[in-house]
Amino acid sequence: MPTSTYRKHLPAGPAGYAEWEAAGLRWLAAADSGCVPDVIDVGADHLTMTHLSRIPATAEAAEEFGRRLAAIHDSGAAAYGSPPEGWEGDGFLGPADEPLPLRLRPTQRWGEFWADQRILAVVDLGLTRGAWGRGDVGPFRAVAERARAGDFDDDDRPARIHGDLWSGNLLFTPEGAKMIDPAAHGGHRESDLAMLALFGAPHLERIVAAYEEIHPLAPGWRERVALHQLHPLLLHAVLFGGGYAAQAVAAARTYV
């Protein structure tokens, strides 16, 4: 029976965007091909994948996803900030018609990577775009300084993360839960889990409990959720404005 396919058109995206997304899907599939759609074809302005049919989320599917996500993370990456195999240079993150640059400079310490390539990079972009003024960025810079100093580092090795795992990028299908639209790179496993929590993934507690069957999370991980949510909140403030800047400030002040 022929495979049903879905073609994602990207006419407004930057050059290379389709190849970037395809590289992320293939890298995740190398760890678990059942958790992402198959890449069928990549063009300059499109990406063709296997079609996914949605069904309501179930606790059982959520638990199975939690176990598989832990295994994907455990498959690892060369460094924090390392790109997916088949991709060189920086990537993209955000809506396909207006993605923001995603710095990818391999770094051995997570705190250094997170401070410079995630928080401060977006703070500077927000200043340029007028998302906040120079008098507003003190909490962001302070928490970045703590991170660069190693205050949040642990002995976990770089994980193979989806990189944009909000609830809208997790689809429940008859074949189980699938991840779409990755910004895959070497990062911290808690970042994917914090992103799932940011907009309320279904059965999140069941996902996390099953995840910990495979890889127990480090003590205090719940107190670090807002730390890992700071980067996506900053990105949302730059892209969409609204109350995201205030939410980002509140998250940063938790750690300074």
PyRosetta script that sets phi, psi and omega in degrees:
from pyrosetta import init, pose_from_sequence

init()
pose = pose_from_sequence("MPTSTYRKHLPAGPAGYAEWEAAGLRWLAAADSGCVPDVIDVGADHLTMTHLSRIPATAEAAEEFGRRLAAIHDSGAAAYGSPPEGWEGDGFLGPADEPLPLRLRPTQRWGEFWADQRILAVVDLGLTRGAWGRGDVGPFRAVAERARAGDFDDDDRPARIHGDLWSGNLLFTPEGAKMIDPAAHGGHRESDLAMLALFGAPHLERIVAAYEEIHPLAPGWRERVALHQLHPLLLHAVLFGGGYAAQAVAAARTYV")
pose.set_psi(1, 128.4)
pose.set_omega(1, -178.0)
pose.set_phi(2, -59.1)
pose.set_psi(2, 144.0)
pose.set_omega(2, 177.6)
pose.set_phi(3, -74.0)
pose.set_psi(3, 131.1)
pose.set_omega(3, 175.1)
pose.set_phi(4, -76.1)
pose.set_psi(4, 133.8)
pose.set_omega(4, -174.8)
pose.set_phi(5, -121.2)
pose.set_psi(5, 162.0)
pose.set_omega(5, 176.3)
pose.set_phi(6, -131.0)
pose.set_psi(6, 127.0)
pose.set_omega(6, 177.7)
pose.set_phi(7, -103.5)
pose.set_psi(7, 119.5)
pose.set_omega(7, 178.0)
pose.set_phi(8, -94.1)
pose.set_psi(8, 114.1)
pose.set_omega(8, -179.1)
pose.set_phi(9, -86.8)
pose.set_psi(9, 135.3)
pose.set_omega(9, -176.4)
pose.set_phi(10, -131.4)
pose.set_psi(10, 53.4)
pose.set_omega(10, -175.0)
pose.set_phi(11, -66.8)
pose.set_psi(11, -26.0)
pose.set_omega(11, -176.1)
pose.set_phi(12, -98.4)
pose.set_psi(12, -3.2)
pose.set_omega(12, -177.0)
pose.set_phi(13, -74.9)
pose.set_psi(13, 162.2)
pose.set_omega(13, 178.4)
pose.set_phi(14, -69.6)
pose.set_psi(14, 160.7)
pose.set_omega(14, 178.5)
pose.set_phi(15, -57.8)
pose.set_psi(15, 131.3)
pose.set_omega(15, 178.5)
pose.set_phi(16, 91.8)
pose.set_psi(16, -4.1)
pose.set_omega(16, -175.1)
pose.set_phi(17, -62.5)
pose.set_psi(17, -43.2)
pose.set_omega(17, -179.3)
pose.set_phi(18, -63.4)
pose.set_psi(18, -41.7)
pose.set_omega(18, 178.8)
pose.set_phi(19, -64.5)
pose.set_psi(19, -36.2)
pose.set_omega(19, 177.2)
pose.set_phi(20, -61.3)
pose.set_psi(20, -49.0)
pose.set_omega(20, -179.5)
pose.set_phi(21, -64.5)
pose.set_psi(21, -40.8)
pose.set_omega(21, 179.5)
pose.set_phi(22, -62.4)
pose.set_psi(22, -41.0)
pose.set_omega(22, 179.0)
pose.set_phi(23, -61.5)
pose.set_psi(23, -40.7)
pose.set_omega(23, 178.5)
pose.set_phi(24, -64.8)
pose.set_psi(24, -44.0)
pose.set_omega(24, 178.7)
pose.set_phi(25, -61.1)
pose.set_psi(25, -43.7)
pose.set_omega(25, -178.7)
pose.set_phi(26, -67.1)
pose.set_psi(26, -36.6)
pose.set_omega(26, -179.9)
pose.set_phi(27, -67.0)
pose.set_psi(27, -42.2)
pose.set_omega(27, 176.2)
pose.set_phi(28, -67.0)
pose.set_psi(28, -40.2)
pose.set_omega(28, 179.6)
pose.set_phi(29, -63.6)
pose.set_psi(29, -30.2)
pose.set_omega(29, 178.2)
pose.set_phi(30, -62.9)
pose.set_psi(30, -26.1)
pose.set_omega(30, 176.7)
pose.set_phi(31, -89.0)
pose.set_psi(31, -35.2)
pose.set_omega(31, 179.6)
pose.set_phi(32, -161.8)
pose.set_psi(32, 99.0)
pose.set_omega(32, -175.8)
pose.set_phi(33, -69.6)
pose.set_psi(33, -14.4)
pose.set_omega(33, -178.8)
pose.set_phi(34, -83.2)
pose.set_psi(34, -5.8)
pose.set_omega(34, -174.8)
pose.set_phi(35, -102.4)
pose.set_psi(35, -1.9)
pose.set_omega(35, 179.3)
pose.set_phi(36, -139.9)
pose.set_psi(36, 156.5)
pose.set_omega(36, 173.7)
pose.set_phi(37, -69.3)
pose.set_psi(37, 151.4)
pose.set_omega(37, 176.6)
pose.set_phi(38, -73.8)
pose.set_psi(38, 140.7)
pose.set_omega(38, 173.6)
pose.set_phi(39, -84.1)
pose.set_psi(39, 121.0)
pose.set_omega(39, -179.3)
pose.set_phi(40, -96.9)
pose.set_psi(40, -42.3)
pose.set_omega(40, -174.9)
pose.set_phi(41, -157.5)
pose.set_psi(41, 144.9)
pose.set_omega(41, 177.5)
pose.set_phi(42, -128.4)
pose.set_psi(42, 128.8)
pose.set_omega(42, 175.6)
pose.set_phi(43, -125.0)
pose.set_psi(43, -179.9)
pose.set_omega(43, -178.8)
pose.set_phi(44, -62.6)
pose.set_psi(44, -32.0)
pose.set_omega(44, -176.2)
pose.set_phi(45, -128.4)
pose.set_psi(45, 20.6)
pose.set_omega(45, 179.8)
pose.set_phi(46, -157.7)
pose.set_psi(46, 161.7)
pose.set_omega(46, 175.4)
pose.set_phi(47, -139.1)
pose.set_psi(47, 122.2)
pose.set_omega(47, 179.6)
pose.set_phi(48, -104.7)
pose.set_psi(48, 129.6)
pose.set_omega(48, -177.1)
pose.set_phi(49, -133.2)
pose.set_psi(49, 169.7)
pose.set_omega(49, 170.7)
pose.set_phi(50, -65.4)
pose.set_psi(50, 142.0)
pose.set_omega(50, -179.0)
pose.set_phi(51, -74.2)
pose.set_psi(51, 139.6)
pose.set_omega(51, 178.5)
pose.set_phi(52, -113.8)
pose.set_psi(52, 128.3)
pose.set_omega(52, 175.9)
pose.set_phi(53, -98.4)
pose.set_psi(53, 128.7)
pose.set_omega(53, -178.6)
pose.set_phi(54, -83.6)
pose.set_psi(54, 144.5)
pose.set_omega(54, 169.6)
pose.set_phi(55, -137.0)
pose.set_psi(55, 165.2)
pose.set_omega(55, 177.7)
pose.set_phi(56, -61.1)
pose.set_psi(56, 145.0)
pose.set_omega(56, 178.2)
pose.set_phi(57, -67.4)
pose.set_psi(57, 142.4)
pose.set_omega(57, 174.7)
pose.set_phi(58, -122.9)
pose.set_psi(58, 155.9)
pose.set_omega(58, 178.8)
pose.set_phi(59, -63.5)
pose.set_psi(59, -36.9)
pose.set_omega(59, -179.1)
pose.set_phi(60, -64.9)
pose.set_psi(60, -44.0)
pose.set_omega(60, 178.7)
pose.set_phi(61, -66.6)
pose.set_psi(61, -36.2)
pose.set_omega(61, 178.2)
pose.set_phi(62, -63.6)
pose.set_psi(62, -42.4)
pose.set_omega(62, 179.3)
pose.set_phi(63, -64.4)
pose.set_psi(63, -43.1)
pose.set_omega(63, 178.5)
pose.set_phi(64, -62.7)
pose.set_psi(64, -39.0)
pose.set_omega(64, 177.2)
pose.set_phi(65, -63.4)
pose.set_psi(65, -42.5)
pose.set_omega(65, 179.5)
pose.set_phi(66, -57.4)
pose.set_psi(66, -42.5)
pose.set_omega(66, 178.5)
pose.set_phi(67, -66.1)
pose.set_psi(67, -41.1)
pose.set_omega(67, -178.0)
pose.set_phi(68, -71.6)
pose.set_psi(68, -35.7)
pose.set_omega(68, 177.3)
pose.set_phi(69, -62.8)
pose.set_psi(69, -41.4)
pose.set_omega(69, 177.9)
pose.set_phi(70, -60.1)
pose.set_psi(70, -41.0)
pose.set_omega(70, 179.6)
pose.set_phi(71, -67.3)
pose.set_psi(71, -38.2)
pose.set_omega(71, 176.5)
pose.set_phi(72, -62.5)
pose.set_psi(72, -47.9)
pose.set_omega(72, 177.1)
pose.set_phi(73, -56.8)
pose.set_psi(73, -42.4)
pose.set_omega(73, -177.6)
pose.set_phi(74, -67.7)
pose.set_psi(74, -18.3)
pose.set_omega(74, 177.4)
pose.set_phi(75, -67.4)
pose.set_psi(75, -19.5)
pose.set_omega(75, 165.3)
pose.set_phi(76, 80.5)
pose.set_psi(76, 176.2)
pose.set_omega(76, 178.7)
pose.set_phi(77, -147.0)
pose.set_psi(77, 161.1)
pose.set_omega(77, -176.4)
pose.set_phi(78, -66.5)
pose.set_psi(78, -32.5)
pose.set_omega(78, -177.0)
pose.set_phi(79, -165.3)
pose.set_psi(79, 166.7)
pose.set_omega(79, 168.4)
pose.set_phi(80, -68.1)
pose.set_psi(80, 130.7)
pose.set_omega(80, -178.1)
pose.set_phi(81, 85.2)
pose.set_psi(81, 5.4)
pose.set_omega(81, 176.5)
pose.set_phi(82, -76.3)
pose.set_psi(82, 139.4)
pose.set_omega(82, -179.9)
pose.set_phi(83, -77.4)
pose.set_psi(83, 165.5)
pose.set_omega(83, 173.1)
pose.set_phi(84, -65.1)
pose.set_psi(84, 153.4)
pose.set_omega(84, 177.3)
pose.set_phi(85, -57.8)
pose.set_psi(85, 138.4)
pose.set_omega(85, -179.2)
pose.set_phi(86, 92.7)
pose.set_psi(86, 1.0)
pose.set_omega(86, 179.5)
pose.set_phi(87, -130.1)
pose.set_psi(87, 140.1)
pose.set_omega(87, 176.2)
pose.set_phi(88, -124.0)
pose.set_psi(88, 144.3)
pose.set_omega(88, 177.6)
pose.set_phi(89, 87.6)
pose.set_psi(89, -167.6)
pose.set_omega(89, -179.1)
pose.set_phi(90, -72.3)
pose.set_psi(90, 160.2)
pose.set_omega(90, 177.8)
pose.set_phi(91, -112.1)
pose.set_psi(91, -155.7)
pose.set_omega(91, -178.0)
pose.set_phi(92, -136.5)
pose.set_psi(92, 152.9)
pose.set_omega(92, 176.5)
pose.set_phi(93, -150.0)
pose.set_psi(93, 131.9)
pose.set_omega(93, 179.9)
pose.set_phi(94, 126.6)
pose.set_psi(94, -175.7)
pose.set_omega(94, -178.3)
pose.set_phi(95, -61.5)
pose.set_psi(95, 145.8)
pose.set_omega(95, -173.1)
pose.set_phi(96, -60.4)
pose.set_psi(96, -28.7)
pose.set_omega(96, -178.9)
pose.set_phi(97, -84.3)
pose.set_psi(97, -11.5)
pose.set_omega(97, 178.1)
pose.set_phi(98, -152.0)
pose.set_psi(98, 58.6)
pose.set_omega(98, 180.0)
pose.set_phi(99, -72.0)
pose.set_psi(99, 146.9)
pose.set_omega(99, 175.8)
pose.set_phi(100, -95.7)
pose.set_psi(100, 154.8)
pose.set_omega(100, 178.3)
pose.set_phi(101, -66.2)
pose.set_psi(101, 142.4)
pose.set_omega(101, 177.5)
pose.set_phi(102, -119.2)
pose.set_psi(102, 106.7)
pose.set_omega(102, -177.9)
pose.set_phi(103, -64.5)
pose.set_psi(103, 136.6)
pose.set_omega(103, 178.9)
pose.set_phi(104, -136.6)
pose.set_psi(104, 87.5)
pose.set_omega(104, 178.5)
pose.set_phi(105, -121.7)
pose.set_psi(105, 105.4)
pose.set_omega(105, -174.7)
pose.set_phi(106, -51.1)
pose.set_psi(106, 129.3)
pose.set_omega(106, -173.8)
pose.set_phi(107, -139.7)
pose.set_psi(107, 141.0)
pose.set_omega(107, -174.8)
pose.set_phi(108, -83.6)
pose.set_psi(108, -26.0)
pose.set_omega(108, 179.3)
pose.set_phi(109, -107.1)
pose.set_psi(109, 133.4)
pose.set_omega(109, -178.2)
pose.set_phi(110, -64.0)
pose.set_psi(110, -42.9)
pose.set_omega(110, -176.0)
pose.set_phi(111, -60.6)
pose.set_psi(111, -41.0)
pose.set_omega(111, 177.5)
pose.set_phi(112, -64.6)
pose.set_psi(112, -46.5)
pose.set_omega(112, 177.6)
pose.set_phi(113, -58.3)
pose.set_psi(113, -49.1)
pose.set_omega(113, -174.8)
pose.set_phi(114, -66.4)
pose.set_psi(114, -41.7)
pose.set_omega(114, -179.1)
pose.set_phi(115, -64.5)
pose.set_psi(115, -49.7)
pose.set_omega(115, -170.8)
pose.set_phi(116, -85.6)
pose.set_psi(116, -40.8)
pose.set_omega(116, -173.0)
pose.set_phi(117, -94.3)
pose.set_psi(117, -15.9)
pose.set_omega(117, 180.0)
pose.set_phi(118, -111.8)
pose.set_psi(118, -62.9)
pose.set_omega(118, -173.1)
pose.set_phi(119, -72.8)
pose.set_psi(119, -59.6)
pose.set_omega(119, -174.0)
pose.set_phi(120, -67.4)
pose.set_psi(120, -32.6)
pose.set_omega(120, 177.4)
pose.set_phi(121, -61.1)
pose.set_psi(121, -40.9)
pose.set_omega(121, -179.1)
pose.set_phi(122, -78.5)
pose.set_psi(122, -33.9)
pose.set_omega(122, 175.3)
pose.set_phi(123, -58.4)
pose.set_psi(123, -45.0)
pose.set_omega(123, 179.5)
pose.set_phi(124, -65.9)
pose.set_psi(124, -39.3)
pose.set_omega(124, 177.7)
pose.set_phi(125, -64.1)
pose.set_psi(125, -39.2)
pose.set_omega(125, 178.2)
pose.set_phi(126, -65.6)
pose.set_psi(126, -34.9)
pose.set_omega(126, 174.8)
pose.set_phi(127, -63.8)
pose.set_psi(127, -43.2)
pose.set_omega(127, 180.0)
pose.set_phi(128, -63.0)
pose.set_psi(128, -38.1)
pose.set_omega(128, -175.7)
pose.set_phi(129, -91.4)
pose.set_psi(129, -2.4)
pose.set_omega(129, 178.1)
pose.set_phi(130, 79.3)
pose.set_psi(130, 20.7)
pose.set_omega(130, 178.1)
pose.set_phi(131, -70.4)
pose.set_psi(131, -26.3)
pose.set_omega(131, 175.8)
pose.set_phi(132, -156.2)
pose.set_psi(132, 164.2)
pose.set_omega(132, 177.4)
pose.set_phi(133, -98.6)
pose.set_psi(133, 171.5)
pose.set_omega(133, -178.0)
pose.set_phi(134, -63.3)
pose.set_psi(134, -26.6)
pose.set_omega(134, 178.5)
pose.set_phi(135, -76.6)
pose.set_psi(135, -5.7)
pose.set_omega(135, -176.3)
pose.set_phi(136, -99.6)
pose.set_psi(136, -7.9)
pose.set_omega(136, -166.9)
pose.set_phi(137, -96.9)
pose.set_psi(137, 2.8)
pose.set_omega(137, -178.5)
pose.set_phi(138, -53.6)
pose.set_psi(138, -49.6)
pose.set_omega(138, 179.9)
pose.set_phi(139, -61.7)
pose.set_psi(139, -35.5)
pose.set_omega(139, 179.6)
pose.set_phi(140, -66.3)
pose.set_psi(140, -44.5)
pose.set_omega(140, -179.3)
pose.set_phi(141, -68.1)
pose.set_psi(141, -34.6)
pose.set_omega(141, -179.0)
pose.set_phi(142, -67.3)
pose.set_psi(142, -43.8)
pose.set_omega(142, 179.7)
pose.set_phi(143, -70.3)
pose.set_psi(143, -32.6)
pose.set_omega(143, 175.6)
pose.set_phi(144, -64.3)
pose.set_psi(144, -38.6)
pose.set_omega(144, 177.9)
pose.set_phi(145, -63.2)
pose.set_psi(145, -41.2)
pose.set_omega(145, 177.2)
pose.set_phi(146, -62.0)
pose.set_psi(146, -42.6)
pose.set_omega(146, -179.6)
pose.set_phi(147, -64.2)
pose.set_psi(147, -46.2)
pose.set_omega(147, -179.5)
pose.set_phi(148, -61.7)
pose.set_psi(148, -32.6)
pose.set_omega(148, 178.7)
pose.set_phi(149, -72.9)
pose.set_psi(149, -9.0)
pose.set_omega(149, 177.3)
pose.set_phi(150, 96.0)
pose.set_psi(150, 9.5)
pose.set_omega(150, -175.7)
pose.set_phi(151, -62.5)
pose.set_psi(151, -25.2)
pose.set_omega(151, -177.2)
pose.set_phi(152, -111.9)
pose.set_psi(152, 6.3)
pose.set_omega(152, 179.7)
pose.set_phi(153, -73.1)
pose.set_psi(153, 152.8)
pose.set_omega(153, 174.7)
pose.set_phi(154, -138.2)
pose.set_psi(154, -170.9)
pose.set_omega(154, -177.0)
pose.set_phi(155, -96.6)
pose.set_psi(155, 12.1)
pose.set_omega(155, 177.5)
pose.set_phi(156, -74.1)
pose.set_psi(156, 143.6)
pose.set_omega(156, 178.5)
pose.set_phi(157, -85.6)
pose.set_psi(157, 164.1)
pose.set_omega(157, -179.4)
pose.set_phi(158, -57.1)
pose.set_psi(158, 135.4)
pose.set_omega(158, -179.2)
pose.set_phi(159, -98.9)
pose.set_psi(159, 155.8)
pose.set_omega(159, 173.2)
pose.set_phi(160, -87.2)
pose.set_psi(160, 98.8)
pose.set_omega(160, -172.2)
pose.set_phi(161, -107.2)
pose.set_psi(161, 155.4)
pose.set_omega(161, 175.4)
pose.set_phi(162, -66.9)
pose.set_psi(162, -44.8)
pose.set_omega(162, 172.7)
pose.set_phi(163, 93.2)
pose.set_psi(163, -13.2)
pose.set_omega(163, 177.2)
pose.set_phi(164, -150.8)
pose.set_psi(164, 48.9)
pose.set_omega(164, -168.5)
pose.set_phi(165, -88.7)
pose.set_psi(165, 59.3)
pose.set_omega(165, 171.7)
pose.set_phi(166, -81.1)
pose.set_psi(166, 168.5)
pose.set_omega(166, -171.4)
pose.set_phi(167, -60.0)
pose.set_psi(167, -29.6)
pose.set_omega(167, 179.3)
pose.set_phi(168, -70.4)
pose.set_psi(168, -16.2)
pose.set_omega(168, 178.2)
pose.set_phi(169, -100.0)
pose.set_psi(169, 12.7)
pose.set_omega(169, 175.0)
pose.set_phi(170, -120.2)
pose.set_psi(170, 109.6)
pose.set_omega(170, -177.4)
pose.set_phi(171, -107.8)
pose.set_psi(171, 135.3)
pose.set_omega(171, 174.6)
pose.set_phi(172, -96.1)
pose.set_psi(172, 126.8)
pose.set_omega(172, -175.0)
pose.set_phi(173, -129.2)
pose.set_psi(173, 170.0)
pose.set_omega(173, 176.3)
pose.set_phi(174, -60.1)
pose.set_psi(174, -21.3)
pose.set_omega(174, 179.5)
pose.set_phi(175, -96.6)
pose.set_psi(175, 10.1)
pose.set_omega(175, -179.9)
pose.set_phi(176, 110.2)
pose.set_psi(176, -178.1)
pose.set_omega(176, -178.8)
pose.set_phi(177, -76.9)
pose.set_psi(177, 137.7)
pose.set_omega(177, -178.3)
pose.set_phi(178, -127.6)
pose.set_psi(178, 143.9)
pose.set_omega(178, 175.4)
pose.set_phi(179, -99.7)
pose.set_psi(179, 137.7)
pose.set_omega(179, 177.1)
pose.set_phi(180, -126.4)
pose.set_psi(180, 171.9)
pose.set_omega(180, 172.8)
pose.set_phi(181, 49.2)
pose.set_psi(181, 55.0)
pose.set_omega(181, -177.6)
pose.set_phi(182, -75.7)
pose.set_psi(182, 157.8)
pose.set_omega(182, 164.1)
pose.set_phi(183, -124.1)
pose.set_psi(183, 59.1)
pose.set_omega(183, -165.1)
pose.set_phi(184, -69.5)
pose.set_psi(184, 141.0)
pose.set_omega(184, 178.3)
pose.set_phi(185, -169.9)
pose.set_psi(185, 175.7)
pose.set_omega(185, 174.0)
pose.set_phi(186, -77.7)
pose.set_psi(186, 121.5)
pose.set_omega(186, -176.6)
pose.set_phi(187, -151.4)
pose.set_psi(187, -161.0)
pose.set_omega(187, 179.6)
pose.set_phi(188, -98.9)
pose.set_psi(188, 134.3)
pose.set_omega(188, -177.4)
pose.set_phi(189, -58.1)
pose.set_psi(189, -32.3)
pose.set_omega(189, -178.9)
pose.set_phi(190, -67.5)
pose.set_psi(190, -20.0)
pose.set_omega(190, 179.8)
pose.set_phi(191, -67.4)
pose.set_psi(191, -43.3)
pose.set_omega(191, 176.8)
pose.set_phi(192, -62.6)
pose.set_psi(192, -42.6)
pose.set_omega(192, -178.7)
pose.set_phi(193, -68.0)
pose.set_psi(193, -38.1)
pose.set_omega(193, 177.8)
pose.set_phi(194, -66.1)
pose.set_psi(194, -36.2)
pose.set_omega(194, 178.2)
pose.set_phi(195, -66.6)
pose.set_psi(195, -38.7)
pose.set_omega(195, 175.2)
pose.set_phi(196, -59.5)
pose.set_psi(196, -36.0)
pose.set_omega(196, -178.4)
pose.set_phi(197, -76.7)
pose.set_psi(197, -23.7)
pose.set_omega(197, -170.8)
pose.set_phi(198, -61.2)
pose.set_psi(198, -41.6)
pose.set_omega(198, -179.6)
pose.set_phi(199, -118.1)
pose.set_psi(199, 18.6)
pose.set_omega(199, 169.1)
pose.set_phi(200, 75.3)
pose.set_psi(200, 70.3)
pose.set_omega(200, 174.6)
pose.set_phi(201, -66.0)
pose.set_psi(201, 144.3)
pose.set_omega(201, 179.5)
pose.set_phi(202, -65.4)
pose.set_psi(202, 141.4)
pose.set_omega(202, 177.0)
pose.set_phi(203, 56.0)
pose.set_psi(203, 39.5)
pose.set_omega(203, -174.6)
pose.set_phi(204, -60.2)
pose.set_psi(204, -41.7)
pose.set_omega(204, -178.6)
pose.set_phi(205, -63.5)
pose.set_psi(205, -34.2)
pose.set_omega(205, 177.8)
pose.set_phi(206, -70.6)
pose.set_psi(206, -36.9)
pose.set_omega(206, 175.8)
pose.set_phi(207, -60.3)
pose.set_psi(207, -48.3)
pose.set_omega(207, -176.5)
pose.set_phi(208, -66.4)
pose.set_psi(208, -42.6)
pose.set_omega(208, -179.9)
pose.set_phi(209, -61.0)
pose.set_psi(209, -43.0)
pose.set_omega(209, 179.0)
pose.set_phi(210, -68.9)
pose.set_psi(210, -37.6)
pose.set_omega(210, 175.9)
pose.set_phi(211, -55.1)
pose.set_psi(211, -45.3)
pose.set_omega(211, -176.1)
pose.set_phi(212, -71.9)
pose.set_psi(212, -13.4)
pose.set_omega(212, 171.0)
pose.set_phi(213, -65.2)
pose.set_psi(213, -32.2)
pose.set_omega(213, -178.0)
pose.set_phi(214, -93.8)
pose.set_psi(214, -43.3)
pose.set_omega(214, -178.9)
pose.set_phi(215, -142.8)
pose.set_psi(215, 99.4)
pose.set_omega(215, 177.4)
pose.set_phi(216, -59.0)
pose.set_psi(216, 137.2)
pose.set_omega(216, 179.2)
pose.set_phi(217, -78.2)
pose.set_psi(217, 154.7)
pose.set_omega(217, -177.8)
pose.set_phi(218, -65.9)
pose.set_psi(218, 147.0)
pose.set_omega(218, 178.5)
pose.set_phi(219, -53.5)
pose.set_psi(219, 140.3)
pose.set_omega(219, 178.7)
pose.set_phi(220, 82.6)
pose.set_psi(220, 11.4)
pose.set_omega(220, -175.3)
pose.set_phi(221, -62.6)
pose.set_psi(221, -32.0)
pose.set_omega(221, 179.9)
pose.set_phi(222, -65.3)
pose.set_psi(222, -31.4)
pose.set_omega(222, 178.2)
pose.set_phi(223, -75.0)
pose.set_psi(223, -10.8)
pose.set_omega(223, 179.4)
pose.set_phi(224, -102.8)
pose.set_psi(224, 3.4)
pose.set_omega(224, -178.0)
pose.set_phi(225, -59.0)
pose.set_psi(225, -48.2)
pose.set_omega(225, -179.2)
pose.set_phi(226, -64.8)
pose.set_psi(226, -30.2)
pose.set_omega(226, 176.3)
pose.set_phi(227, -60.4)
pose.set_psi(227, -45.5)
pose.set_omega(227, -179.0)
pose.set_phi(228, -77.1)
pose.set_psi(228, -19.3)
pose.set_omega(228, 176.9)
pose.set_phi(229, -83.2)
pose.set_psi(229, -10.1)
pose.set_omega(229, -175.1)
pose.set_phi(230, -62.0)
pose.set_psi(230, -43.8)
pose.set_omega(230, -179.1)
pose.set_phi(231, -61.5)
pose.set_psi(231, -51.6)
pose.set_omega(231, 177.9)
pose.set_phi(232, -63.0)
pose.set_psi(232, -31.9)
pose.set_omega(232, 176.4)
pose.set_phi(233, -65.1)
pose.set_psi(233, -41.4)
pose.set_omega(233, 176.9)
pose.set_phi(234, -62.5)
pose.set_psi(234, -43.0)
pose.set_omega(234, 178.5)
pose.set_phi(235, -61.3)
pose.set_psi(235, -43.2)
pose.set_omega(235, 179.1)
pose.set_phi(236, -64.2)
pose.set_psi(236, -35.9)
pose.set_omega(236, 177.7)
pose.set_phi(237, -63.7)
pose.set_psi(237, -41.4)
pose.set_omega(237, 179.4)
pose.set_phi(238, -66.4)
pose.set_psi(238, -42.5)
pose.set_omega(238, -174.6)
pose.set_phi(239, -79.4)
pose.set_psi(239, -40.5)
pose.set_omega(239, -167.6)
pose.set_phi(240, -121.8)
pose.set_psi(240, -12.3)
pose.set_omega(240, -179.8)
pose.set_phi(241, 67.4)
pose.set_psi(241, -131.1)
pose.set_omega(241, 179.6)
pose.set_phi(242, 62.1)
pose.set_psi(242, -141.3)
pose.set_omega(242, -177.0)
pose.set_phi(243, -90.8)
pose.set_psi(243, 6.3)
pose.set_omega(243, -175.4)
pose.set_phi(244, -66.6)
pose.set_psi(244, -33.8)
pose.set_omega(244, 179.3)
pose.set_phi(245, -63.1)
pose.set_psi(245, -43.2)
pose.set_omega(245, 178.6)
pose.set_phi(246, -64.4)
pose.set_psi(246, -39.1)
pose.set_omega(246, 176.9)
pose.set_phi(247, -63.6)
pose.set_psi(247, -38.8)
pose.set_omega(247, 179.1)
pose.set_phi(248, -65.5)
pose.set_psi(248, -41.6)
pose.set_omega(248, 177.7)
pose.set_phi(249, -61.5)
pose.set_psi(249, -43.8)
pose.set_omega(249, 179.4)
pose.set_phi(250, -62.0)
pose.set_psi(250, -41.1)
pose.set_omega(250, 178.5)
pose.set_phi(251, -63.7)
pose.set_psi(251, -44.6)
pose.set_omega(251, -178.9)
pose.set_phi(252, -63.1)
pose.set_psi(252, -41.7)
pose.set_omega(252, -177.5)
pose.set_phi(253, -65.5)
pose.set_psi(253, -17.6)
pose.set_omega(253, 176.5)
pose.set_phi(254, -63.3)
pose.set_psi(254, -24.5)
pose.set_omega(254, -170.8)
pose.set_phi(255, -117.0)
pose.set_psi(255, 12.2)
pose.set_omega(255, 178.5)
pose.set_phi(256, -128.2)
pose.dump_pdb("model.pdb")
